Amino acid sequence: MERIIFRVDDRFIHGQVIEGWINHFSIKNIILVNDCIATDLNKAFIYKSTMPRNAKLEVISVDSFLQLDILNEYKKGYLLIIVGSIHDLKLISSNIPKENSYINIGCLATGTRDISVTDNCFINKDELDCLINISEKNSKNIYAHKLPWEKPINLKDIHDTQIKTIKMKG
Amino acid sequence: MGDIMKLLWKALPTLVRSIFYQANWNIENMQGTGFSWLLKDLSKRFNIGVGDIKGNERADYFNTNPYFVTFMLGMFLKEAESGKAVDQYKSTYASVFGALGDTFFWHSLRPLTFFLSLFIALYEPMFAMFFYLIFFNIFNIGFKFLGFYLGYNYGTNVIELFRTVSFANWSNVADIASIFFMGGTLAITIKYISNSEAINSISIFKTAIFFIAGFATSKYVSAPFTLIIGVMIVTVVMLLQNI
């Protein structure tokens, strides 16, 4: 697994993130990028309270993240960066390092989303296009899986299947 | 003390219902329907208008650790009574309790219960079976009842309590205890083997395989099934010693 992990998860920090990612890779630095939580001290405090020993959570806004020099400030060990939506991932995509980084899509609730990627990850057509765009710009694949040891689903495969389906219907 | 009992007695039917609230779990809103069902019942029992508890009107997306749901019920009740909008913390607390609960119950308590039962099963297999159910459910029911009271008492500040008692580190303590009992069980089993046959690499390997299988099973399967598998493994280990 690459050293810098970007995860899209609308529940931010929950059991899968703590047990599956933070404890599994012994991640010491976690950054939660969200404008609402960064300005709400109570919510930030609540999320920080869940951190295992030796793990440090920083809650910052999108703008603050864009000014961050990730590779220089976090030179050693794993770094987990969590965003709550594909829209936020797009906003911070210019600061995704070309090397040593991995983009993971975790939990995204159904809502109006109609494409089922996994049993708790749903996206819509616009979000899928956005992910493919990010993937192409950063020259790296984006994978959906809840936990690191699960079989990752390449979003490009989902995109190709969608295109095939549209062509067949057309 | 009287107030606690009064509160818990009044909420008892809702707390009992909370055992079944995941029955309508679905990928659309996860536990949302069940949580809404609990809130409706709670608002009826405490004479709070349905509209006073936000999120009650519709089954929104909701997912947390099932053993922590009563903390949220207590919190909702407290905030609804004081006229505060608790719903803005609904998703935050759902995620956070999911994280704390999954780490403690699934990662640590279940293996610990398994190893404790296994340790006891070496001497009293029948008692071990009951012990598993009793020990695990002390935490299950304890969290359900005490959680409701604490949620009601602390409201949205309940996370302070978790920090005060260093709850995030409880799983480390449980893990250490699990390893201790695993080692103890292994040592006693090897001693048992040595009394019935000569210790050799095959007998140690055989025992180790069973313990690894038991440990893995306790992590990935549901509690009652773990109990059955655990007892079966111990029985097989003991039977093999006699072959």
Interface residues (C-beta under 8 A of the other chain):
Chain A: R11 F12 I13 H14 G15 Q16 V17 I18 E19 N23 N42 K43 F45 I46 Y47 S49 T50 M51 P52 R53 A109 T110 G111 S116 D119 N120
Chain B: I27 E28 N29 M30 Y61 N63 N65 Y89 S91 T92 Y93 A94 S95 V96 G98 A99 L100 G101 D102 T103 W106 H107 T156 I159 F162 R163 A168 N169 N172
